[in-house]
Amino acid sequence: LIESGRFPINRHIFRIRVHDSLVLPEYLAIALNSRYVREALVAHAGGSVMTMLRLDALKQVLIPVPPQNIQAEIVRRVAFAKEERDVLQKSLQQKTQALSVLVRDLDLGETA
C-alpha cells in the first residue's frame, strides 16, 4: 500500500504480523492490494487537508480470509496470471521493436 503512493506516511509505519497457521503471507499481500480492500481503506481514510490512513481506521477494514487451501489456490492463480502477463509484455515489446524497424526501413526506402 505504501508503494502505491495513495497514502502518505505520517511518522508511523504499520507492521502487520501474520499467523502463518491461518494466513499465507502471499495471500495477504494479494488481499491487501485487491480492489475490495483498497476501496475499504480509501473509505476509512480521513483528513481534511491530506488524506491519511490511521491505525484505528485500518483496524476497521475487514480482510476476507478463506481456508488455506483456497488461499494457496488464489496465490497460484495470481502467480500464473503474472507469468502470462510478463510473457505477453515481452512479446508486445518485441513486436513494437520490429514495427519500429519496419517503419524506419520504410522511411529509408530499404524494404522490398
C-alpha positions as a LaTeX table, in Angstrom:
\begin{tabular}{lrrr}
\hline
Residue & $x$ (\AA) & $y$ (\AA) & $z$ (\AA) \\
\hline
Leu1 & 0.00 & 0.00 & 0.00 \\
Ile2 & 2.85 & 2.33 & 0.77 \\
Glu3 & 4.40 & 1.68 & $-2.63$ \\
Ser4 & 1.23 & 2.74 & $-4.44$ \\
Gly5 & 1.60 & 6.29 & $-3.17$ \\
Arg6 & $-2.06$ & 6.52 & $-2.26$ \\
Phe7 & $-1.46$ & 7.10 & 1.45 \\
Pro8 & 1.18 & 9.45 & 2.81 \\
Ile9 & 3.08 & 8.23 & 5.85 \\
Asn10 & 2.94 & 10.42 & 8.92 \\
Arg11 & 5.82 & 9.26 & 11.17 \\
His12 & 4.13 & 5.88 & 11.54 \\
Ile13 & 4.55 & 2.66 & 9.69 \\
Phe14 & 2.16 & $-0.22$ & 10.14 \\
Arg15 & 3.64 & $-3.63$ & 10.61 \\
Ile16 & 1.27 & $-6.47$ & 10.00 \\
Arg17 & 2.17 & $-9.79$ & 11.53 \\
Val18 & 0.61 & $-12.84$ & 10.01 \\
His19 & $-0.27$ & $-16.02$ & 11.84 \\
Asp20 & 1.22 & $-18.46$ & 9.34 \\
Ser21 & $-1.08$ & $-21.17$ & 10.61 \\
Leu22 & $-4.10$ & $-19.13$ & 9.46 \\
Val23 & $-2.99$ & $-16.83$ & 6.67 \\
Leu24 & $-0.42$ & $-17.24$ & 3.91 \\
Pro25 & 1.70 & $-14.06$ & 3.67 \\
Glu26 & 1.48 & $-14.19$ & $-0.13$ \\
Tyr27 & $-2.30$ & $-14.30$ & 0.08 \\
Leu28 & $-2.36$ & $-11.36$ & 2.49 \\
Ala29 & $-0.31$ & $-9.28$ & 0.03 \\
Ile30 & $-2.79$ & $-10.12$ & $-2.72$ \\
Ala31 & $-5.78$ & $-9.37$ & $-0.49$ \\
Leu32 & $-4.37$ & $-6.02$ & 0.68 \\
Asn33 & $-3.87$ & $-4.98$ & $-2.93$ \\
Ser34 & $-7.30$ & $-6.16$ & $-4.06$ \\
Arg35 & $-9.91$ & $-3.65$ & $-5.16$ \\
Tyr36 & $-12.21$ & $-4.73$ & $-2.30$ \\
Val37 & $-9.66$ & $-3.94$ & 0.43 \\
Arg38 & $-8.31$ & $-0.83$ & $-1.32$ \\
Glu39 & $-11.80$ & 0.64 & $-1.57$ \\
Ala40 & $-12.38$ & $-0.08$ & 2.11 \\
Leu41 & $-9.08$ & 1.58 & 3.01 \\
Val42 & $-9.93$ & 4.65 & 0.96 \\
Ala43 & $-13.38$ & 4.80 & 2.59 \\
His44 & $-11.82$ & 4.69 & 6.07 \\
Ala45 & $-9.04$ & 7.16 & 5.31 \\
Gly46 & $-9.58$ & 10.59 & 6.73 \\
Gly47 & $-8.15$ & 14.04 & 6.96 \\
Ser48 & $-9.34$ & 17.47 & 5.94 \\
Val49 & $-6.25$ & 18.62 & 4.03 \\
Met50 & $-4.32$ & 15.45 & 3.36 \\
Thr51 & $-5.94$ & 12.01 & 3.30 \\
Met52 & $-4.27$ & 9.69 & 5.77 \\
Leu53 & $-4.86$ & 6.17 & 6.98 \\
Arg54 & $-4.75$ & 5.88 & 10.76 \\
Leu55 & $-4.34$ & 2.68 & 12.76 \\
Asp56 & $-7.88$ & 2.87 & 14.15 \\
Ala57 & $-9.22$ & 3.11 & 10.60 \\
Leu58 & $-7.05$ & 0.19 & 9.48 \\
Lys59 & $-8.48$ & $-1.93$ & 12.29 \\
Gln60 & $-11.99$ & $-1.39$ & 10.89 \\
Val61 & $-11.14$ & $-2.81$ & 7.46 \\
Leu62 & $-12.15$ & $-6.43$ & 7.10 \\
Ile63 & $-9.90$ & $-8.64$ & 5.02 \\
Pro64 & $-11.51$ & $-11.84$ & 3.75 \\
Val65 & $-9.53$ & $-14.91$ & 4.83 \\
Pro66 & $-10.65$ & $-18.15$ & 3.20 \\
Pro67 & $-9.27$ & $-21.55$ & 4.23 \\
Gln68 & $-5.56$ & $-22.04$ & 3.50 \\
Asn69 & $-6.14$ & $-24.38$ & 0.57 \\
Ile70 & $-8.19$ & $-21.67$ & $-1.15$ \\
Gln71 & $-5.57$ & $-19.05$ & $-0.25$ \\
Ala72 & $-2.91$ & $-21.27$ & $-1.84$ \\
Glu73 & $-5.03$ & $-21.64$ & $-4.99$ \\
Ile74 & $-5.51$ & $-17.88$ & $-5.20$ \\
Val75 & $-1.75$ & $-17.36$ & $-4.81$ \\
Arg76 & $-1.09$ & $-19.95$ & $-7.52$ \\
Arg77 & $-3.58$ & $-18.37$ & $-9.94$ \\
Val78 & $-2.25$ & $-14.86$ & $-9.38$ \\
Ala79 & 1.33 & $-16.07$ & $-9.93$ \\
Phe80 & 0.26 & $-17.81$ & $-13.16$ \\
Ala81 & $-1.57$ & $-14.68$ & $-14.37$ \\
Lys82 & 1.53 & $-12.56$ & $-13.65$ \\
Glu83 & 3.71 & $-15.00$ & $-15.60$ \\
Glu84 & 1.30 & $-14.82$ & $-18.55$ \\
Arg85 & 1.31 & $-11.02$ & $-18.32$ \\
Asp86 & 5.11 & $-10.94$ & $-18.38$ \\
Val87 & 5.25 & $-13.22$ & $-21.44$ \\
Leu88 & 2.70 & $-11.05$ & $-23.24$ \\
Gln89 & 4.54 & $-7.84$ & $-22.31$ \\
Lys90 & 7.79 & $-9.29$ & $-23.66$ \\
Ser91 & 6.05 & $-10.33$ & $-26.88$ \\
Leu92 & 4.47 & $-6.89$ & $-27.22$ \\
Gln93 & 7.85 & $-5.25$ & $-26.69$ \\
Gln94 & 9.44 & $-7.43$ & $-29.37$ \\
Lys95 & 6.64 & $-6.72$ & $-31.84$ \\
Thr96 & 6.83 & $-2.99$ & $-31.10$ \\
Gln97 & 10.57 & $-3.04$ & $-31.80$ \\
Ala98 & 10.01 & $-4.98$ & $-35.04$ \\
Leu99 & 7.38 & $-2.46$ & $-36.10$ \\
Ser100 & 9.78 & 0.40 & $-35.35$ \\
Val101 & 12.44 & $-1.22$ & $-37.51$ \\
Leu102 & 9.93 & $-1.74$ & $-40.31$ \\
Val103 & 8.75 & 1.87 & $-40.19$ \\
Arg104 & 12.36 & 3.11 & $-40.09$ \\
Asp105 & 13.23 & 0.94 & $-43.08$ \\
Leu106 & 10.18 & 2.27 & $-44.96$ \\
Asp107 & 11.36 & 5.80 & $-44.30$ \\
Leu108 & 14.78 & 4.90 & $-45.70$ \\
Gly109 & 13.32 & 3.04 & $-48.66$ \\
Glu110 & 15.13 & $-0.17$ & $-47.70$ \\
Thr111 & 12.19 & $-2.57$ & $-47.92$ \\
Ala112 & 11.41 & $-4.66$ & $-50.98$ \\
\hline
\end{tabular}
